[in-house]
Amino acid sequence: MEKRFKKIVTNPETGRKKTVKFGQAGAAKDGGDRIRPGTQKGDAYCARSAKIKGDWKSDPNSPNNLSRKKWKCEGSKSKK
């Protein structure tokens, strides 16, 4: 299944474009959006994604950073 969101990123030095895909595809059980900032589910996602290894924090266009922005994560909490 395809990812839910995508962002086209342009390298300022070379002008090359890259598509970054992120987010879980599909809808929640009730048919609504999976991303619900400010809920218990949001807090759980933010806490879990903050512990992912690697240097995703240094790249604003990493899939993890883009997803955390959608969930409105601040540290391990999801804000409304």
mmCIF file of the N, C-alpha and C atoms, coordinates in Angstrom:
data_MODEL
# 
_entry.id   MODEL 
# 
loop_
_atom_site.group_PDB 
_atom_site.id 
_atom_site.type_symbol 
_atom_site.label_atom_id 
_atom_site.label_alt_id 
_atom_site.label_comp_id 
_atom_site.label_asym_id 
_atom_site.label_entity_id 
_atom_site.label_seq_id 
_atom_site.pdbx_PDB_ins_code 
_atom_site.Cartn_x 
_atom_site.Cartn_y 
_atom_site.Cartn_z 
_atom_site.occupancy 
_atom_site.B_iso_or_equiv 
_atom_site.pdbx_formal_charge 
_atom_site.auth_seq_id 
_atom_site.auth_comp_id 
_atom_site.auth_asym_id 
_atom_site.auth_atom_id 
_atom_site.pdbx_PDB_model_num 
ATOM 1   N N  . MET A 1 1  ? 0.831   -1.189 0.000  1.00 0.00 ? 1  MET A N  1 
ATOM 2   C CA . MET A 1 1  ? 0.000   0.000  0.000  1.00 0.00 ? 1  MET A CA 1 
ATOM 3   C C  . MET A 1 1  ? 0.877   1.255  0.000  1.00 0.00 ? 1  MET A C  1 
ATOM 4   N N  . GLU A 1 2  ? 0.430   2.268  -0.687 1.00 0.00 ? 2  GLU A N  1 
ATOM 5   C CA . GLU A 1 2  ? 1.156   3.529  -0.815 1.00 0.00 ? 2  GLU A CA 1 
ATOM 6   C C  . GLU A 1 2  ? 1.084   4.326  0.494  1.00 0.00 ? 2  GLU A C  1 
ATOM 7   N N  . LYS A 1 3  ? 2.091   5.169  0.733  1.00 0.00 ? 3  LYS A N  1 
ATOM 8   C CA . LYS A 1 3  ? 2.074   6.042  1.901  1.00 0.00 ? 3  LYS A CA 1 
ATOM 9   C C  . LYS A 1 3  ? 0.991   7.111  1.723  1.00 0.00 ? 3  LYS A C  1 
ATOM 10  N N  . ARG A 1 4  ? 0.572   7.709  2.820  1.00 0.00 ? 4  ARG A N  1 
ATOM 11  C CA . ARG A 1 4  ? -0.561  8.636  2.786  1.00 0.00 ? 4  ARG A CA 1 
ATOM 12  C C  . ARG A 1 4  ? -0.193  10.011 2.244  1.00 0.00 ? 4  ARG A C  1 
ATOM 13  N N  . PHE A 1 5  ? 0.964   10.529 2.641  1.00 0.00 ? 5  PHE A N  1 
ATOM 14  C CA . PHE A 1 5  ? 1.360   11.877 2.260  1.00 0.00 ? 5  PHE A CA 1 
ATOM 15  C C  . PHE A 1 5  ? 2.681   11.849 1.506  1.00 0.00 ? 5  PHE A C  1 
ATOM 16  N N  . LYS A 1 6  ? 2.936   12.906 0.728  1.00 0.00 ? 6  LYS A N  1 
ATOM 17  C CA . LYS A 1 6  ? 4.237   13.045 0.101  1.00 0.00 ? 6  LYS A CA 1 
ATOM 18  C C  . LYS A 1 6  ? 4.593   14.519 0.004  1.00 0.00 ? 6  LYS A C  1 
ATOM 19  N N  . LYS A 1 7  ? 5.907   14.780 0.026  1.00 0.00 ? 7  LYS A N  1 
ATOM 20  C CA . LYS A 1 7  ? 6.399   16.146 -0.074 1.00 0.00 ? 7  LYS A CA 1 
ATOM 21  C C  . LYS A 1 7  ? 7.533   16.129 -1.089 1.00 0.00 ? 7  LYS A C  1 
ATOM 22  N N  . ILE A 1 8  ? 7.509   17.054 -2.037 1.00 0.00 ? 8  ILE A N  1 
ATOM 23  C CA . ILE A 1 8  ? 8.582   17.145 -3.024 1.00 0.00 ? 8  ILE A CA 1 
ATOM 24  C C  . ILE A 1 8  ? 9.605   18.140 -2.496 1.00 0.00 ? 8  ILE A C  1 
ATOM 25  N N  . VAL A 1 9  ? 10.849  17.665 -2.352 1.00 0.00 ? 9  VAL A N  1 
ATOM 26  C CA . VAL A 1 9  ? 11.921  18.462 -1.769 1.00 0.00 ? 9  VAL A CA 1 
ATOM 27  C C  . VAL A 1 9  ? 12.929  18.789 -2.863 1.00 0.00 ? 9  VAL A C  1 
ATOM 28  N N  . THR A 1 10 ? 13.326  20.057 -2.957 1.00 0.00 ? 10 THR A N  1 
ATOM 29  C CA . THR A 1 10 ? 14.306  20.481 -3.948 1.00 0.00 ? 10 THR A CA 1 
ATOM 30  C C  . THR A 1 10 ? 15.632  20.766 -3.252 1.00 0.00 ? 10 THR A C  1 
ATOM 31  N N  . ASN A 1 11 ? 16.711  20.197 -3.792 1.00 0.00 ? 11 ASN A N  1 
ATOM 32  C CA . ASN A 1 11 ? 18.046  20.457 -3.274 1.00 0.00 ? 11 ASN A CA 1 
ATOM 33  C C  . ASN A 1 11 ? 18.459  21.852 -3.753 1.00 0.00 ? 11 ASN A C  1 
ATOM 34  N N  . PRO A 1 12 ? 18.743  22.784 -2.833 1.00 0.00 ? 12 PRO A N  1 
ATOM 35  C CA . PRO A 1 12 ? 19.047  24.160 -3.238 1.00 0.00 ? 12 PRO A CA 1 
ATOM 36  C C  . PRO A 1 12 ? 20.352  24.274 -4.041 1.00 0.00 ? 12 PRO A C  1 
ATOM 37  N N  . GLU A 1 13 ? 21.294  23.356 -3.822 1.00 0.00 ? 13 GLU A N  1 
ATOM 38  C CA . GLU A 1 13 ? 22.580  23.429 -4.512 1.00 0.00 ? 13 GLU A CA 1 
ATOM 39  C C  . GLU A 1 13 ? 22.490  22.910 -5.940 1.00 0.00 ? 13 GLU A C  1 
ATOM 40  N N  . THR A 1 14 ? 21.813  21.775 -6.140 1.00 0.00 ? 14 THR A N  1 
ATOM 41  C CA . THR A 1 14 ? 21.780  21.156 -7.464 1.00 0.00 ? 14 THR A CA 1 
ATOM 42  C C  . THR A 1 14 ? 20.463  21.369 -8.196 1.00 0.00 ? 14 THR A C  1 
ATOM 43  N N  . GLY A 1 15 ? 19.408  21.719 -7.454 1.00 0.00 ? 15 GLY A N  1 
ATOM 44  C CA . GLY A 1 15 ? 18.101  21.891 -8.074 1.00 0.00 ? 15 GLY A CA 1 
ATOM 45  C C  . GLY A 1 15 ? 17.365  20.580 -8.306 1.00 0.00 ? 15 GLY A C  1 
ATOM 46  N N  . ARG A 1 16 ? 17.947  19.467 -7.865 1.00 0.00 ? 16 ARG A N  1 
ATOM 47  C CA . ARG A 1 16 ? 17.307  18.158 -8.044 1.00 0.00 ? 16 ARG A CA 1 
ATOM 48  C C  . ARG A 1 16 ? 16.125  18.015 -7.097 1.00 0.00 ? 16 ARG A C  1 
ATOM 49  N N  . LYS A 1 17 ? 15.104  17.335 -7.583 1.00 0.00 ? 17 LYS A N  1 
ATOM 50  C CA . LYS A 1 17 ? 13.902  17.137 -6.777 1.00 0.00 ? 17 LYS A CA 1 
ATOM 51  C C  . LYS A 1 17 ? 13.814  15.696 -6.316 1.00 0.00 ? 17 LYS A C  1 
ATOM 52  N N  . LYS A 1 18 ? 13.319  15.519 -5.086 1.00 0.00 ? 18 LYS A N  1 
ATOM 53  C CA . LYS A 1 18 ? 13.173  14.191 -4.488 1.00 0.00 ? 18 LYS A CA 1 
ATOM 54  C C  . LYS A 1 18 ? 11.814  14.150 -3.806 1.00 0.00 ? 18 LYS A C  1 
ATOM 55  N N  . THR A 1 19 ? 11.091  13.049 -3.978 1.00 0.00 ? 19 THR A N  1 
ATOM 56  C CA . THR A 1 19 ? 9.799   12.899 -3.323 1.00 0.00 ? 19 THR A CA 1 
ATOM 57  C C  . THR A 1 19 ? 9.982   12.106 -2.041 1.00 0.00 ? 19 THR A C  1 
ATOM 58  N N  . VAL A 1 20 ? 9.552   12.682 -0.926 1.00 0.00 ? 20 VAL A N  1 
ATOM 59  C CA . VAL A 1 20 ? 9.624   12.009 0.373  1.00 0.00 ? 20 VAL A CA 1 
ATOM 60  C C  . VAL A 1 20 ? 8.213   11.562 0.725  1.00 0.00 ? 20 VAL A C  1 
ATOM 61  N N  . LYS A 1 21 ? 8.013   10.252 0.850  1.00 0.00 ? 21 LYS A N  1 
ATOM 62  C CA . LYS A 1 21 ? 6.695   9.718  1.204  1.00 0.00 ? 21 LYS A CA 1 
ATOM 63  C C  . LYS A 1 21 ? 6.690   9.372  2.680  1.00 0.00 ? 21 LYS A C  1 
ATOM 64  N N  . PHE A 1 22 ? 5.577   9.669  3.357  1.00 0.00 ? 22 PHE A N  1 
ATOM 65  C CA . PHE A 1 22 ? 5.498   9.416  4.796  1.00 0.00 ? 22 PHE A CA 1 
ATOM 66  C C  . PHE A 1 22 ? 4.061   9.234  5.214  1.00 0.00 ? 22 PHE A C  1 
ATOM 67  N N  . GLY A 1 23 ? 3.854   8.692  6.394  1.00 0.00 ? 23 GLY A N  1 
ATOM 68  C CA . GLY A 1 23 ? 2.517   8.518  6.948  1.00 0.00 ? 23 GLY A CA 1 
ATOM 69  C C  . GLY A 1 23 ? 1.907   7.183  6.573  1.00 0.00 ? 23 GLY A C  1 
ATOM 70  N N  . GLN A 1 24 ? 1.101   6.649  7.465  1.00 0.00 ? 24 GLN A N  1 
ATOM 71  C CA . GLN A 1 24 ? 0.448   5.368  7.236  1.00 0.00 ? 24 GLN A CA 1 
ATOM 72  C C  . GLN A 1 24 ? -0.744  5.563  6.313  1.00 0.00 ? 24 GLN A C  1 
ATOM 73  N N  . ALA A 1 25 ? -0.878  4.675  5.335  1.00 0.00 ? 25 ALA A N  1 
ATOM 74  C CA . ALA A 1 25 ? -1.968  4.789  4.366  1.00 0.00 ? 25 ALA A CA 1 
ATOM 75  C C  . ALA A 1 25 ? -3.287  4.344  4.981  1.00 0.00 ? 25 ALA A C  1 
ATOM 76  N N  . GLY A 1 26 ? -4.371  4.779  4.379  1.00 0.00 ? 26 GLY A N  1 
ATOM 77  C CA . GLY A 1 26 ? -5.695  4.331  4.796  1.00 0.00 ? 26 GLY A CA 1 
ATOM 78  C C  . GLY A 1 26 ? -6.293  5.174  5.906  1.00 0.00 ? 26 GLY A C  1 
ATOM 79  N N  . ALA A 1 27 ? -7.514  4.833  6.248  1.00 0.00 ? 27 ALA A N  1 
ATOM 80  C CA . ALA A 1 27 ? -8.247  5.563  7.278  1.00 0.00 ? 27 ALA A CA 1 
ATOM 81  C C  . ALA A 1 27 ? -8.338  4.713  8.537  1.00 0.00 ? 27 ALA A C  1 
ATOM 82  N N  . ALA A 1 28 ? -8.746  5.345  9.641  1.00 0.00 ? 28 ALA A N  1 
ATOM 83  C CA . ALA A 1 28 ? -8.943  4.635  10.902 1.00 0.00 ? 28 ALA A CA 1 
ATOM 84  C C  . ALA A 1 28 ? -10.216 3.786  10.813 1.00 0.00 ? 28 ALA A C  1 
ATOM 85  N N  . LYS A 1 29 ? -10.456 2.952  11.819 1.00 0.00 ? 29 LYS A N  1 
ATOM 86  C CA . LYS A 1 29 ? -11.624 2.060  11.823 1.00 0.00 ? 29 LYS A CA 1 
ATOM 87  C C  . LYS A 1 29 ? -12.937 2.810  11.629 1.00 0.00 ? 29 LYS A C  1 
ATOM 88  N N  . ASP A 1 30 ? -13.045 3.982  12.263 1.00 0.00 ? 30 ASP A N  1 
ATOM 89  C CA . ASP A 1 30 ? -14.290 4.747  12.158 1.00 0.00 ? 30 ASP A CA 1 
ATOM 90  C C  . ASP A 1 30 ? -14.380 5.566  10.864 1.00 0.00 ? 30 ASP A C  1 
ATOM 91  N N  . GLY A 1 31 ? -13.394 5.412  9.989  1.00 0.00 ? 31 GLY A N  1 
ATOM 92  C CA . GLY A 1 31 ? -13.401 6.120  8.717  1.00 0.00 ? 31 GLY A CA 1 
ATOM 93  C C  . GLY A 1 31 ? -12.764 7.496  8.775  1.00 0.00 ? 31 GLY A C  1 
ATOM 94  N N  . GLY A 1 32 ? -12.381 7.945  9.972  1.00 0.00 ? 32 GLY A N  1 
ATOM 95  C CA . GLY A 1 32 ? -11.759 9.261  10.137 1.00 0.00 ? 32 GLY A CA 1 
ATOM 96  C C  . GLY A 1 32 ? -10.271 9.227  9.853  1.00 0.00 ? 32 GLY A C  1 
ATOM 97  N N  . ASP A 1 33 ? -9.627  10.328 10.142 1.00 0.00 ? 33 ASP A N  1 
ATOM 98  C CA . ASP A 1 33 ? -8.191  10.449 9.932  1.00 0.00 ? 33 ASP A CA 1 
ATOM 99  C C  . ASP A 1 33 ? -7.438  9.705  11.034 1.00 0.00 ? 33 ASP A C  1 
ATOM 100 N N  . ARG A 1 34 ? -6.356  9.037  10.668 1.00 0.00 ? 34 ARG A N  1 
ATOM 101 C CA . ARG A 1 34 ? -5.537  8.344  11.667 1.00 0.00 ? 34 ARG A CA 1 
ATOM 102 C C  . ARG A 1 34 ? -4.815  9.334  12.573 1.00 0.00 ? 34 ARG A C  1 
ATOM 103 N N  . ILE A 1 35 ? -4.467  10.486 12.017 1.00 0.00 ? 35 ILE A N  1 
ATOM 104 C CA . ILE A 1 35 ? -3.686  11.471 12.765 1.00 0.00 ? 35 ILE A CA 1 
ATOM 105 C C  . ILE A 1 35 ? -4.631  12.318 13.609 1.00 0.00 ? 35 ILE A C  1 
ATOM 106 N N  . ARG A 1 36 ? -4.526  12.149 14.925 1.00 0.00 ? 36 ARG A N  1 
ATOM 107 C CA . ARG A 1 36 ? -5.364  12.912 15.853 1.00 0.00 ? 36 ARG A CA 1 
ATOM 108 C C  . ARG A 1 36 ? -4.481  13.554 16.920 1.00 0.00 ? 36 ARG A C  1 
ATOM 109 N N  . PRO A 1 37 ? -3.945  14.754 16.629 1.00 0.00 ? 37 PRO A N  1 
ATOM 110 C CA . PRO A 1 37 ? -3.068  15.416 17.590 1.00 0.00 ? 37 PRO A CA 1 
ATOM 111 C C  . PRO A 1 37 ? -3.800  15.742 18.891 1.00 0.00 ? 37 PRO A C  1 
ATOM 112 N N  . GLY A 1 38 ? -3.056  15.734 19.977 1.00 0.00 ? 38 GLY A N  1 
ATOM 113 C CA . GLY A 1 38 ? -3.614  16.114 21.266 1.00 0.00 ? 38 GLY A CA 1 
ATOM 114 C C  . GLY A 1 38 ? -4.398  15.004 21.952 1.00 0.00 ? 38 GLY A C  1 
ATOM 115 N N  . THR A 1 39 ? -4.299  13.778 21.467 1.00 0.00 ? 39 THR A N  1 
ATOM 116 C CA . THR A 1 39 ? -5.002  12.659 22.088 1.00 0.00 ? 39 THR A CA 1 
ATOM 117 C C  . THR A 1 39 ? -3.990  11.715 22.729 1.00 0.00 ? 39 THR A C  1 
ATOM 118 N N  . GLN A 1 40 ? -4.507  10.690 23.422 1.00 0.00 ? 40 GLN A N  1 
ATOM 119 C CA . GLN A 1 40 ? -3.634  9.670  24.002 1.00 0.00 ? 40 GLN A CA 1 
ATOM 120 C C  . GLN A 1 40 ? -2.852  8.965  22.911 1.00 0.00 ? 40 GLN A C  1 
ATOM 121 N N  . LYS A 1 41 ? -3.538  8.692  21.804 1.00 0.00 ? 41 LYS A N  1 
ATOM 122 C CA . LYS A 1 41 ? -2.908  8.031  20.666 1.00 0.00 ? 41 LYS A CA 1 
ATOM 123 C C  . LYS A 1 41 ? -1.762  8.901  20.125 1.00 0.00 ? 41 LYS A C  1 
ATOM 124 N N  . GLY A 1 42 ? -1.982  10.221 20.093 1.00 0.00 ? 42 GLY A N  1 
ATOM 125 C CA . GLY A 1 42 ? -0.960  11.159 19.638 1.00 0.00 ? 42 GLY A CA 1 
ATOM 126 C C  . GLY A 1 42 ? 0.244   11.161 20.559 1.00 0.00 ? 42 GLY A C  1 
ATOM 127 N N  . ASP A 1 43 ? -0.010  11.144 21.864 1.00 0.00 ? 43 ASP A N  1 
ATOM 128 C CA . ASP A 1 43 ? 1.091   11.107 22.836 1.00 0.00 ? 43 ASP A CA 1 
ATOM 129 C C  . ASP A 1 43 ? 1.900   9.824  22.673 1.00 0.00 ? 43 ASP A C  1 
ATOM 130 N N  . ALA A 1 44 ? 1.203   8.711  22.445 1.00 0.00 ? 44 ALA A N  1 
ATOM 131 C CA . ALA A 1 44 ? 1.878   7.426  22.277 1.00 0.00 ? 44 ALA A CA 1 
ATOM 132 C C  . ALA A 1 44 ? 2.748   7.452  21.024 1.00 0.00 ? 44 ALA A C  1 
ATOM 133 N N  . TYR A 1 45 ? 2.223   8.018  19.937 1.00 0.00 ? 45 TYR A N  1 
ATOM 134 C CA . TYR A 1 45 ? 2.989   8.102  18.689 1.00 0.00 ? 45 TYR A CA 1 
ATOM 135 C C  . TYR A 1 45 ? 4.230   8.971  18.889 1.00 0.00 ? 45 TYR A C  1 
ATOM 136 N N  . CYS A 1 46 ? 4.072   10.126 19.522 1.00 0.00 ? 46 CYS A N  1 
ATOM 137 C CA . CYS A 1 46 ? 5.196   11.040 19.715 1.00 0.00 ? 46 CYS A CA 1 
ATOM 138 C C  . CYS A 1 46 ? 6.293   10.426 20.591 1.00 0.00 ? 46 CYS A C  1 
ATOM 139 N N  . ALA A 1 47 ? 5.874   9.731  21.640 1.00 0.00 ? 47 ALA A N  1 
ATOM 140 C CA . ALA A 1 47 ? 6.850   9.081  22.526 1.00 0.00 ? 47 ALA A CA 1 
ATOM 141 C C  . ALA A 1 47 ? 7.605   7.987  21.772 1.00 0.00 ? 47 ALA A C  1 
ATOM 142 N N  . ARG A 1 48 ? 6.878   7.234  20.963 1.00 0.00 ? 48 ARG A N  1 
ATOM 143 C CA . ARG A 1 48 ? 7.476   6.125  20.213 1.00 0.00 ? 48 ARG A CA 1 
ATOM 144 C C  . ARG A 1 48 ? 8.421   6.647  19.117 1.00 0.00 ? 48 ARG A C  1 
ATOM 145 N N  . SER A 1 49 ? 7.975   7.661  18.384 1.00 0.00 ? 49 SER A N  1 
ATOM 146 C CA . SER A 1 49 ? 8.770   8.147  17.254 1.00 0.00 ? 49 SER A CA 1 
ATOM 147 C C  . SER A 1 49 ? 9.992   8.945  17.717 1.00 0.00 ? 49 SER A C  1 
ATOM 148 N N  . ALA A 1 50 ? 9.953   9.480  18.935 1.00 0.00 ? 50 ALA A N  1 
ATOM 149 C CA . ALA A 1 50 ? 11.101  10.224 19.458 1.00 0.00 ? 50 ALA A CA 1 
ATOM 150 C C  . ALA A 1 50 ? 12.277  9.291  19.731 1.00 0.00 ? 50 ALA A C  1 
ATOM 151 N N  . LYS A 1 51 ? 12.002  8.003  19.952 1.00 0.00 ? 51 LYS A N  1 
ATOM 152 C CA . LYS A 1 51 ? 13.052  7.034  20.297 1.00 0.00 ? 51 LYS A CA 1 
ATOM 153 C C  . LYS A 1 51 ? 13.682  6.364  19.080 1.00 0.00 ? 51 LYS A C  1 
ATOM 154 N N  . ILE A 1 52 ? 13.232  6.714  17.875 1.00 0.00 ? 52 ILE A N  1 
ATOM 155 C CA . ILE A 1 52 ? 13.772  6.093  16.663 1.00 0.00 ? 52 ILE A CA 1 
ATOM 156 C C  . ILE A 1 52 ? 15.234  6.488  16.507 1.00 0.00 ? 52 ILE A C  1 
ATOM 157 N N  . LYS A 1 53 ? 16.070  5.498  16.225 1.00 0.00 ? 53 LYS A N  1 
ATOM 158 C CA . LYS A 1 53 ? 17.510  5.737  16.088 1.00 0.00 ? 53 LYS A CA 1 
ATOM 159 C C  . LYS A 1 53 ? 17.808  6.379  14.741 1.00 0.00 ? 53 LYS A C  1 
ATOM 160 N N  . GLY A 1 54 ? 19.013  6.947  14.649 1.00 0.00 ? 54 GLY A N  1 
ATOM 161 C CA . GLY A 1 54 ? 19.444  7.582  13.409 1.00 0.00 ? 54 GLY A CA 1 
ATOM 162 C C  . GLY A 1 54 ? 19.509  9.084  13.569 1.00 0.00 ? 54 GLY A C  1 
ATOM 163 N N  . ASP A 1 55 ? 19.891  9.758  12.483 1.00 0.00 ? 55 ASP A N  1 
ATOM 164 C CA . ASP A 1 55 ? 20.042  11.216 12.575 1.00 0.00 ? 55 ASP A CA 1 
ATOM 165 C C  . ASP A 1 55 ? 18.883  11.944 11.895 1.00 0.00 ? 55 ASP A C  1 
ATOM 166 N N  . TRP A 1 56 ? 17.666  11.432 12.083 1.00 0.00 ? 56 TRP A N  1 
ATOM 167 C CA . TRP A 1 56 ? 16.482  12.053 11.488 1.00 0.00 ? 56 TRP A CA 1 
ATOM 168 C C  . TRP A 1 56 ? 16.236  13.454 12.026 1.00 0.00 ? 56 TRP A C  1 
ATOM 169 N N  . LYS A 1 57 ? 16.729  13.738 13.236 1.00 0.00 ? 57 LYS A N  1 
ATOM 170 C CA . LYS A 1 57 ? 16.504  15.058 13.839 1.00 0.00 ? 57 LYS A CA 1 
ATOM 171 C C  . LYS A 1 57 ? 17.209  16.167 13.065 1.00 0.00 ? 57 LYS A C  1 
ATOM 172 N N  . SER A 1 58 ? 18.322  15.821 12.404 1.00 0.00 ? 58 SER A N  1 
ATOM 173 C CA . SER A 1 58 ? 19.086  16.835 11.677 1.00 0.00 ? 58 SER A CA 1 
ATOM 174 C C  . SER A 1 58 ? 18.503  17.133 10.294 1.00 0.00 ? 58 SER A C  1 
ATOM 175 N N  . ASP A 1 59 ? 17.598  16.276 9.792  1.00 0.00 ? 59 ASP A N  1 
ATOM 176 C CA . ASP A 1 59 ? 17.008  16.470 8.467  1.00 0.00 ? 59 ASP A CA 1 
ATOM 177 C C  . ASP A 1 59 ? 15.533  16.848 8.600  1.00 0.00 ? 59 ASP A C  1 
ATOM 178 N N  . PRO A 1 60 ? 15.175  18.109 8.321  1.00 0.00 ? 60 PRO A N  1 
ATOM 179 C CA . PRO A 1 60 ? 13.777  18.524 8.483  1.00 0.00 ? 60 PRO A CA 1 
ATOM 180 C C  . PRO A 1 60 ? 12.825  17.814 7.527  1.00 0.00 ? 60 PRO A C  1 
ATOM 181 N N  . ASN A 1 61 ? 13.362  17.223 6.455  1.00 0.00 ? 61 ASN A N  1 
ATOM 182 C CA . ASN A 1 61 ? 12.522  16.536 5.475  1.00 0.00 ? 61 ASN A CA 1 
ATOM 183 C C  . ASN A 1 61 ? 12.582  15.022 5.596  1.00 0.00 ? 61 ASN A C  1 
ATOM 184 N N  . SER A 1 62 ? 13.039  14.518 6.744  1.00 0.00 ? 62 SER A N  1 
ATOM 185 C CA . SER A 1 62 ? 13.026  13.066 6.946  1.00 0.00 ? 62 SER A CA 1 
ATOM 186 C C  . SER A 1 62 ? 11.575  12.635 7.173  1.00 0.00 ? 62 SER A C  1 
ATOM 187 N N  . PRO A 1 63 ? 11.204  11.422 6.746  1.00 0.00 ? 63 PRO A N  1 
ATOM 188 C CA . PRO A 1 63 ? 9.832   10.968 6.936  1.00 0.00 ? 63 PRO A CA 1 
ATOM 189 C C  . PRO A 1 63 ? 9.380   11.041 8.397  1.00 0.00 ? 63 PRO A C  1 
ATOM 190 N N  . ASN A 1 64 ? 10.280  10.720 9.327  1.00 0.00 ? 64 ASN A N  1 
ATOM 191 C CA . ASN A 1 64 ? 9.907   10.758 10.746 1.00 0.00 ? 64 ASN A CA 1 
ATOM 192 C C  . ASN A 1 64 ? 9.615   12.197 11.192 1.00 0.00 ? 64 ASN A C  1 
ATOM 193 N N  . ASN A 1 65 ? 10.450  13.141 10.778 1.00 0.00 ? 65 ASN A N  1 
ATOM 194 C CA . ASN A 1 65 ? 10.222  14.545 11.145 1.00 0.00 ? 65 ASN A CA 1 
ATOM 195 C C  . ASN A 1 65 ? 8.926   15.079 10.546 1.00 0.00 ? 65 ASN A C  1 
ATOM 196 N N  . LEU A 1 66 ? 8.644   14.721 9.291  1.00 0.00 ? 66 LEU A N  1 
ATOM 197 C CA . LEU A 1 66 ? 7.422   15.185 8.637  1.00 0.00 ? 66 LEU A CA 1 
ATOM 198 C C  . LEU A 1 66 ? 6.186   14.612 9.325  1.00 0.00 ? 66 LEU A C  1 
ATOM 199 N N  . SER A 1 67 ? 6.254   13.333 9.716  1.00 0.00 ? 67 SER A N  1 
ATOM 200 C CA . SER A 1 67 ? 5.126   12.710 10.419 1.00 0.00 ? 67 SER A CA 1 
ATOM 201 C C  . SER A 1 67 ? 4.926   13.341 11.792 1.00 0.00 ? 67 SER A C  1 
ATOM 202 N N  . ARG A 1 68 ? 6.031   13.599 12.491 1.00 0.00 ? 68 ARG A N  1 
ATOM 203 C CA . ARG A 1 68 ? 5.932   14.213 13.815 1.00 0.00 ? 68 ARG A CA 1 
ATOM 204 C C  . ARG A 1 68 ? 5.330   15.612 13.724 1.00 0.00 ? 68 ARG A C  1 
ATOM 205 N N  . LYS A 1 69 ? 5.608   16.325 12.633 1.00 0.00 ? 69 LYS A N  1 
ATOM 206 C CA . LYS A 1 69 ? 5.026   17.652 12.434 1.00 0.00 ? 69 LYS A CA 1 
ATOM 207 C C  . LYS A 1 69 ? 3.509   17.535 12.239 1.00 0.00 ? 69 LYS A C  1 
ATOM 208 N N  . LYS A 1 70 ? 3.053   16.525 11.485 1.00 0.00 ? 70 LYS A N  1 
ATOM 209 C CA . LYS A 1 70 ? 1.613   16.306 11.274 1.00 0.00 ? 70 LYS A CA 1 
ATOM 210 C C  . LYS A 1 70 ? 0.914   15.990 12.597 1.00 0.00 ? 70 LYS A C  1 
ATOM 211 N N  . TRP A 1 71 ? 1.591   15.219 13.457 1.00 0.00 ? 71 TRP A N  1 
ATOM 212 C CA . TRP A 1 71 ? 1.019   14.847 14.759 1.00 0.00 ? 71 TRP A CA 1 
ATOM 213 C C  . TRP A 1 71 ? 1.173   15.972 15.778 1.00 0.00 ? 71 TRP A C  1 
ATOM 214 N N  . LYS A 1 72 ? 1.864   17.065 15.402 1.00 0.00 ? 72 LYS A N  1 
ATOM 215 C CA . LYS A 1 72 ? 2.132   18.215 16.283 1.00 0.00 ? 72 LYS A CA 1 
ATOM 216 C C  . LYS A 1 72 ? 2.884   17.797 17.540 1.00 0.00 ? 72 LYS A C  1 
ATOM 217 N N  . CYS A 1 73 ? 3.940   17.018 17.326 1.00 0.00 ? 73 CYS A N  1 
ATOM 218 C CA . CYS A 1 73 ? 4.744   16.522 18.451 1.00 0.00 ? 73 CYS A CA 1 
ATOM 219 C C  . CYS A 1 73 ? 5.675   17.608 18.973 1.00 0.00 ? 73 CYS A C  1 
ATOM 220 N N  . GLU A 1 74 ? 5.730   17.709 20.299 1.00 0.00 ? 74 GLU A N  1 
ATOM 221 C CA . GLU A 1 74 ? 6.719   18.526 20.987 1.00 0.00 ? 74 GLU A CA 1 
ATOM 222 C C  . GLU A 1 74 ? 7.337   17.621 22.030 1.00 0.00 ? 74 GLU A C  1 
ATOM 223 N N  . GLY A 1 75 ? 8.538   17.117 21.744 1.00 0.00 ? 75 GLY A N  1 
ATOM 224 C CA . GLY A 1 75 ? 9.143   16.114 22.607 1.00 0.00 ? 75 GLY A CA 1 
ATOM 225 C C  . GLY A 1 75 ? 8.355   14.830 22.495 1.00 0.00 ? 75 GLY A C  1 
ATOM 226 N N  . SER A 1 76 ? 7.886   14.293 23.610 1.00 0.00 ? 76 SER A N  1 
ATOM 227 C CA . SER A 1 76 ? 7.119   13.064 23.570 1.00 0.00 ? 76 SER A CA 1 
ATOM 228 C C  . SER A 1 76 ? 5.631   13.299 23.801 1.00 0.00 ? 76 SER A C  1 
ATOM 229 N N  . LYS A 1 77 ? 5.176   14.551 23.623 1.00 0.00 ? 77 LYS A N  1 
ATOM 230 C CA . LYS A 1 77 ? 3.753   14.887 23.778 1.00 0.00 ? 77 LYS A CA 1 
ATOM 231 C C  . LYS A 1 77 ? 3.196   15.431 22.467 1.00 0.00 ? 77 LYS A C  1 
ATOM 232 N N  . SER A 1 78 ? 1.931   15.179 22.240 1.00 0.00 ? 78 SER A N  1 
ATOM 233 C CA . SER A 1 78 ? 1.228   15.681 21.063 1.00 0.00 ? 78 SER A CA 1 
ATOM 234 C C  . SER A 1 78 ? 0.328   16.836 21.478 1.00 0.00 ? 78 SER A C  1 
ATOM 235 N N  . LYS A 1 79 ? 0.538   18.007 20.891 1.00 0.00 ? 79 LYS A N  1 
ATOM 236 C CA . LYS A 1 79 ? -0.227  19.208 21.253 1.00 0.00 ? 79 LYS A CA 1 
ATOM 237 C C  . LYS A 1 79 ? -1.447  19.343 20.349 1.00 0.00 ? 79 LYS A C  1 
ATOM 238 N N  . LYS A 1 80 ? -2.465  20.012 20.830 1.00 0.00 ? 80 LYS A N  1 
ATOM 239 C CA . LYS A 1 80 ? -3.690  20.244 20.055 1.00 0.00 ? 80 LYS A CA 1 
ATOM 240 C C  . LYS A 1 80 ? -3.463  21.370 19.114 1.00 0.00 ? 80 LYS A C  1 
# 
